[in-house]
């Protein structure tokens, strides 16, 4: 399937150019293998990961829809079965005979088996009460539903309101409010260790134009809350069959988690694909570092061999033959590029072209400089190459020492995190017994 998708993906000129760049990138990472094949295998792996994620997501979604169904509370179309222990949110949708539709969230409280009264009222801060009370409103202009929290910062709250203007659920009685605004005082009573604190919160109410949907929604919510308060000991909560002559049809709305599954698998797929890209980047960094380390050795070998009277090509062949003996135990990118250049020489490519291509394939300034020295001295003669290579050997040795120093510093930096963790653990083991001994 992945291969079919890869073959049928549309490709423009720009995409073809980018694909060629990526193939060259893989060629530098796999000099002894077919870069095109490795690149296409990489693409196939990415597409396979994507397809597997889609398949697993589909299976999970199907199993969830089939097997992991939520408990249903709506019975006989007009009754809700109350839970036995803790409160549960139930999502319901309704439809009137006029075609008006909507949704209601009902927090089903468990049936009361014994009579219990709340007697402890706790203290809280006025600003917190006002913030929770007003919601999207302001004190000078209240047009939307008010929230009467039963608890603020962990303390219980009791409210006293003008029921002629505001319903118990916080909705406004629009017909009782003056269009110019009506001022009322809301009283929040808190008790803190026997002390009662009464917060007087004056607000100005303004009427709001409501649509049929909003009016029906408010009426339904008010009726449901009133019914639930008056049927606290019953196991079933009756739902209104009609309001003002408008028949209602109830259906229970299931809270689906398909979106959560999709987000989870999407993030997993992205992480896997990014991980594959990160692995390629790590290989490129490893190649670059290894070639930096090998460069001084190659320069020293070339200097010694040319100093013994060998030609550039003879020295090149000798270095590669020596590497091929150890190639099965150690793989070195720089020597692999030299092997490719030697194969080109054996196929009849001129030394100048072979060395130039070698420098370009390495994609590093050091090797480009090395290939330039070889090409220039092929044109001028081999007498001036030894001093240049000797100077390059000294320079590269100094750079190798700097590289070793830098690698040591990086290794030390990486060890800081585990060392800090060990220090925290030691402090924890020492300090916790010391503190507990005081108590």
KAQUIZI-V327377 format. One line per field, one symbol per residue. psi: psi as a letter, one per 30 degrees, with the letter a starting at -180 (. if undefined). A space follows every 10 residues. Layout:
psi->???
This chain:
psi->eeeeeeegkk kaeeeeeeee eeeeefeffi fgljeeeeee eeeeeeeeee eeeeeeeeee eeeeeeeikl kkfkkgfgkk kkledlkkkk kkklklffgk lakkjkjjkl kkekkkkjfk klklkeeeee eeeecfllef jjflklkikf kkhfkkkkkk ljffeklfgf lkjeffkkff kkklkkkjkl kjhfkkkjjj jkljkklkkk leeeeeeeee eeeeeeeeef hfflfkjkkk flkhgjkkkk kkkkjkgeee eeeeeeeeee eeeeeeeeee eeeeeeeeee eeefeeeeee eeeeeeffgl leeeeeeeee eeefegeeek kkeeeeeeee eeeeeffgkl eeeeeeeeee efhkeeeeee eeeeeefeef lgefeeeeee eeeeeeeeee eeeeeeeeee eeeffeeeee eeeeeeeefe eeeeefff.
